[in-house]
Amino acid sequence: MSDTADGPAGGLELRLRLPGETVPLDQVVIAVVSLVARVDVVDVNARLNLIEGDLSVIVTGPDRVPVRCGWPWPVDSAPRSVALSAGQMLIAAVPLVASRASAPLFAVPGAYVVDAAFDTGRGVIAAPAVRLVRTAPTDAARADALRDRDALQSLLAGGVLGDGRRAVEVLAASDDPATAAMADIALGRVVTDRGDAGALAVAAVLPPGATGADDRRDAARDGASAEVLTAFDGTPSSAG
């Protein structure tokens, strides 16, 4: 249930969007989280990402055990705030890849429920839960790569860690633009012309504000839609 103008969040609404109703297990999942203002709101927490800890995403799978989506090295940085006028929103791309223990967030095929909540600085609000079905992988090698701890940490770190290179190279050959984009960033490659899915994957790994200026994020802007570009900037845009 999402708090709106009458709730404790003081006119803010949280939305969660996934790339589709079904995603095979050999592809990454990049969510889009939007913080929407229904009234003029000042001093809203702008740390809308996993790295800084104010956004939480919980995934509950077929075993009904909730697992929190994680980042290998969370950063508790200085507070950042933004003013939102009525009808404006912040948009963030969020990688739903691993647990806080760097284990696969989606371990087996089946139906999952994804819940997101955000501390706005004026109260914690939750988005309506979204159902996602993870289907059997279309490529067994890429599915195995997404179960590799070093590969998962490499994808989220934006650079190869440990013994993850071989698995990351397997993922870079994916025909899914988001999966390939995350792998290419980890391998030190520039990502361009991958459309919205690829651009969102880059913005998810290199969120604005939390990671600072980055040429790799700038390069991935080419070919992205106006909506997706706002996820690169961390600045308010008009709500749809």
C-alpha positions as CSV (number, residue, x, y, z in Angstrom):
1,M,0.0,0.0,0.0
2,S,1.4,3.4,-1.0
3,D,1.0,6.5,1.2
4,T,-0.2,9.6,-0.7
5,A,-1.2,13.2,0.2
6,D,-3.2,12.1,3.2
7,G,-0.6,9.7,4.6
8,P,2.5,10.2,6.6
9,A,4.7,10.9,3.6
10,G,3.1,14.3,3.1
11,G,2.0,14.1,-0.5
12,L,4.5,11.6,-1.9
13,E,3.8,8.3,-3.7
14,L,6.3,5.5,-4.5
15,R,5.9,3.4,-7.7
16,L,7.7,0.3,-8.7
17,R,7.9,-1.0,-12.3
18,L,9.6,-4.1,-13.6
19,P,10.7,-4.9,-17.1
20,G,7.9,-7.3,-17.7
21,E,5.6,-9.9,-16.1
22,T,8.1,-12.7,-16.8
23,V,11.9,-12.7,-17.1
24,P,14.0,-15.8,-17.7
25,L,16.6,-16.7,-15.1
26,D,19.5,-16.0,-17.4
27,Q,18.7,-12.3,-17.5
28,V,19.2,-9.5,-14.9
29,V,16.2,-7.6,-13.7
30,I,16.4,-3.8,-13.6
31,A,13.5,-2.1,-11.8
32,V,12.4,1.5,-12.1
33,V,11.4,3.2,-8.9
34,S,9.6,6.6,-9.0
35,L,9.0,9.0,-6.2
36,V,6.0,11.1,-7.2
37,A,4.8,14.4,-5.6
38,R,1.1,15.0,-5.5
39,V,1.5,18.3,-3.8
40,D,4.5,20.7,-3.5
41,V,7.1,19.1,-1.2
42,V,10.4,20.6,-0.1
43,D,13.4,18.8,1.4
44,V,12.7,15.3,0.0
45,N,15.4,12.7,0.5
46,A,17.1,12.4,-2.9
47,R,19.0,9.2,-2.1
48,L,16.8,7.0,-4.2
49,N,19.1,4.0,-4.7
50,L,20.2,0.8,-3.1
51,I,23.8,1.9,-2.4
52,E,23.0,4.5,0.3
53,G,20.5,2.4,2.2
54,D,17.3,4.5,2.1
55,L,15.6,2.4,-0.5
56,S,14.8,-1.2,0.4
57,V,13.5,-3.9,-2.0
58,I,12.3,-7.2,-0.6
59,V,11.7,-10.2,-2.8
60,T,9.5,-13.1,-1.6
61,G,9.8,-16.3,-3.8
62,P,8.2,-19.7,-4.0
63,D,9.5,-20.7,-0.6
64,R,7.8,-17.6,0.9
65,V,11.0,-16.5,2.6
66,P,11.6,-12.7,2.1
67,V,15.0,-11.7,0.9
68,R,16.3,-8.2,0.8
69,C,18.0,-7.0,-2.3
70,G,21.5,-5.8,-1.5
71,W,24.6,-4.0,-2.6
72,P,28.0,-5.6,-1.8
73,W,29.4,-2.4,-0.3
74,P,26.6,0.0,0.9
75,V,27.7,3.6,1.5
76,D,26.2,5.9,4.2
77,S,26.9,9.2,2.5
78,A,25.9,12.7,3.4
79,P,22.2,13.5,3.2
80,R,20.9,15.0,-0.1
81,S,17.5,16.6,-0.6
82,V,15.5,18.0,-3.5
83,A,12.3,20.0,-3.8
84,L,9.5,18.5,-5.8
85,S,6.6,20.5,-7.2
86,A,3.2,18.8,-7.6
87,G,3.3,16.5,-10.6
88,Q,7.1,16.1,-10.5
89,M,9.0,12.9,-9.7
90,L,12.4,11.4,-9.1
91,I,13.2,8.2,-11.1
92,A,15.9,5.6,-10.3
93,A,17.0,2.4,-11.9
94,V,17.5,-0.4,-9.4
95,P,19.4,-3.7,-10.1
96,L,17.5,-6.6,-8.6
97,V,20.4,-9.0,-8.9
98,A,21.7,-10.2,-5.6
99,S,20.9,-10.4,-1.9
100,R,22.9,-8.6,0.8
101,A,25.0,-11.8,1.1
102,S,25.8,-11.6,-2.7
103,A,23.6,-14.6,-3.4
104,P,21.2,-14.7,-6.4
105,L,18.1,-12.8,-5.5
106,F,16.0,-15.1,-7.7
107,A,17.3,-18.6,-7.1
108,V,14.8,-20.8,-8.8
109,P,12.0,-20.5,-11.4
110,G,8.6,-19.5,-10.1
111,A,6.4,-16.6,-8.9
112,Y,8.0,-13.8,-6.8
113,V,6.5,-10.8,-5.1
114,V,8.6,-7.6,-5.1
115,D,8.1,-4.9,-2.5
116,A,9.8,-1.6,-2.3
117,A,9.9,1.0,0.4
118,F,11.7,4.4,0.7
119,D,12.6,6.7,3.6
120,T,11.7,10.1,2.1
121,G,13.0,12.0,5.1
122,R,9.3,12.7,6.0
123,G,8.4,9.1,6.6
124,V,8.7,5.7,5.0
125,I,6.4,4.9,2.1
126,A,5.8,1.7,0.2
127,A,5.0,1.0,-3.4
128,P,2.2,-1.4,-4.3
129,A,3.7,-4.9,-4.5
130,V,4.5,-6.2,-8.0
131,R,4.4,-9.9,-9.1
132,L,7.2,-11.3,-11.3
133,V,7.5,-14.8,-12.7
134,R,11.1,-16.0,-13.3
135,T,10.9,-18.6,-16.0
136,A,13.4,-21.3,-16.9
137,P,16.6,-19.9,-18.4
138,T,17.0,-19.8,-22.2
139,D,20.8,-20.2,-21.8
140,A,22.2,-22.5,-19.1
141,A,25.7,-21.0,-19.2
142,R,24.4,-17.5,-18.6
143,A,22.1,-18.7,-15.8
144,D,25.1,-20.4,-14.1
145,A,27.0,-17.1,-14.5
146,L,24.3,-15.3,-12.6
147,R,24.7,-17.7,-9.7
148,D,28.4,-17.0,-9.4
149,R,29.2,-14.8,-6.4
150,D,32.2,-13.1,-7.9
151,A,30.2,-12.4,-11.1
152,L,27.3,-10.9,-9.1
153,Q,29.7,-8.6,-7.2
154,S,31.4,-7.6,-10.4
155,L,28.2,-6.6,-12.0
156,L,27.2,-4.4,-9.1
157,A,30.7,-3.0,-8.6
158,G,31.1,-2.0,-12.3
159,G,34.4,-3.9,-12.4
160,V,35.7,-7.5,-12.4
161,L,36.3,-8.8,-8.9
162,G,37.9,-12.1,-7.8
163,D,37.5,-14.9,-10.3
164,G,34.4,-13.4,-11.9
165,R,35.8,-12.5,-15.3
166,R,34.9,-15.7,-17.2
167,A,31.3,-15.6,-15.9
168,V,31.0,-11.9,-16.7
169,E,32.3,-12.5,-20.3
170,V,29.5,-15.1,-20.7
171,L,26.9,-12.5,-19.6
172,A,28.4,-9.9,-22.0
173,A,27.4,-12.2,-24.9
174,S,23.7,-12.1,-23.8
175,D,21.1,-10.9,-26.4
176,D,19.3,-9.2,-23.5
177,P,20.5,-5.5,-23.6
178,A,20.4,-5.0,-19.8
179,T,22.4,-8.1,-19.0
180,A,25.0,-7.4,-21.7
181,A,25.2,-3.7,-20.6
182,M,25.9,-4.6,-16.9
183,A,28.5,-7.1,-18.0
184,D,30.2,-4.7,-20.4
185,I,30.5,-2.0,-17.7
186,A,32.1,-4.6,-15.4
187,L,34.6,-5.5,-18.2
188,G,35.5,-1.8,-18.7
189,R,33.7,-1.4,-22.0
190,V,31.7,1.7,-23.0
191,V,28.0,1.0,-23.5
192,T,26.2,2.9,-26.2
193,D,23.1,2.4,-28.4
194,R,21.6,-0.3,-26.2
195,G,18.2,1.5,-26.0
196,D,16.3,2.1,-22.7
197,A,17.0,-1.3,-21.3
198,G,20.7,-1.0,-21.6
199,A,20.8,2.6,-20.4
200,L,18.8,1.7,-17.3
201,A,21.2,-1.0,-16.5
202,V,24.1,1.4,-16.6
203,A,22.2,4.0,-14.5
204,A,21.4,1.2,-12.0
205,V,25.1,0.3,-11.5
206,L,26.2,4.0,-11.5
207,P,23.4,5.9,-9.8
208,P,23.7,9.7,-9.8
209,G,24.6,11.3,-6.6
210,A,25.9,8.1,-5.0
211,T,28.7,7.5,-7.6
212,G,29.4,11.0,-8.8
213,A,30.4,12.0,-12.3
214,D,31.3,9.0,-14.6
215,D,32.1,9.0,-18.3
216,R,30.6,5.5,-18.6
217,R,27.2,6.8,-17.5
218,D,27.4,9.8,-19.9
219,A,28.2,7.5,-22.8
220,A,25.2,5.3,-22.2
221,R,22.8,8.2,-22.5
222,D,22.9,8.0,-26.3
223,G,19.6,6.5,-27.7
224,A,17.8,6.6,-24.4
225,S,14.3,8.1,-24.0
226,A,13.7,11.3,-22.2
227,E,12.1,9.4,-19.2
228,V,15.1,7.2,-18.9
229,L,17.5,10.1,-19.1
230,T,16.1,11.5,-15.8
231,A,17.5,8.3,-14.1
232,F,20.9,9.4,-15.1
233,D,20.6,12.9,-13.7
234,G,18.8,12.4,-10.4
235,T,16.8,15.6,-11.1
236,P,13.0,16.1,-11.0
237,S,10.9,15.4,-14.1
238,S,7.3,15.6,-15.0
239,A,5.3,12.6,-13.7
240,G,3.5,10.5,-16.3
